[in-house]
Amino acid sequence: MGRLVAMEVFVRVIETGTFSGAARQLRIGQPAVSKIIAQLEERLGVHLLLRSNRGLTPTLAGQNFYERAKRVVEDANEAELVARGTGTALSGRLRVCATVSFARLHIIPHLPAFLAEHPELDIEVVMDDRAVDLVEEGIDIALRMGPLSDSTLTARKIGQCKRLVLGTPAYFSRAGIPLTPADLVTHQAIVLAQPALTSVWNFKQGTTETSVTAQGRVRVTAGEGVRAAVLADIGLSVTSEWLFATELKEGIVVPVLQDWELAPLDLWSIFPTGRRATAKARVFAAFVDELVSNGKIITTQSAR
């Protein structure tokens, strides 16, 4: 049994969660998978998997081995792609991370075209508003918005989007329309409470700059919460066009204070630090670039 074969079998077992799932993907019998894993554990001298009625769970040694084996398998696949040429089909699994709202509104609806173009490729979309550790979570590519707090990240700017003060007509009918940023202190603000963000909103008009500290009774920890609270007529919020693209077009929410500017929100492709981006990750990044260039993801400025 070759080391690379054993690594690939183990990686498929972890990613599918079962011996039978790995066997189907690899097109071999389940007994062969079981035998390879047993031989691998014997050669390494450690237990890699815990078996129970609920399925397979990697041990600490198994999780550490998986993370490194996955990189080795990806590098081997990458080498084959380079040798065979760019026409070779991508295969295996691609793990993409994005915020819940951005993935739901702007990525998942376009996946059918990407999947049709790459029929041998499986995609796992990790929807999380946190800045997850890409290496620890096994993420191939992440799409993040706003300033990057970690300067060591391998990142590429894709585009940027307007930030707006917006709310529903029902809310403004009840609370009044703010005419200046200072008026916002009398309004119920929906605040996105995350470690990298503040509740201070900075506005600019020509050479004039002013700041307002958002005040409100509702704070949420994810963009979906901002959407839900605004659409429930609870208050207004400073947020991106991305979060309310459809509702803005349909007049379900309306922008105010449009003669004042807010700093735009940047969109980035992020790759695991210390590793060369895989072919799958690069192709997906190009796919998102194309969505931006074709106007399928609204931006004020493409990175191209």
Secondary structure, 3 states (H helix, E strand, C coil): CCHHHHHHHHHHHHHHCCHHHHHHHHCCCHHHHHHHHHHHHHHHCCCCEEEECCEEEECHHHHHHHHHHHHHHHHHHHHHHHHHCCCCCCCEEEEEEECHHHHHHHHHHHHHHHHHHCCCEEEEEEECCCCCCHHHHCCCEEEEECCCCCCCCEEEEEEEECEEEEECHHHHHHHCCCCCHHHHHHCCEEEECCCCCCCEEEEEECCEEEEEECCCCEEECCHHHHHHHHHCCCCEEEEEHHHHHHHHHHCCCEEECCCCECCCEEEEEEECCCCCCCHHHHHHHHHHHHHHHCCCCCCCEECC
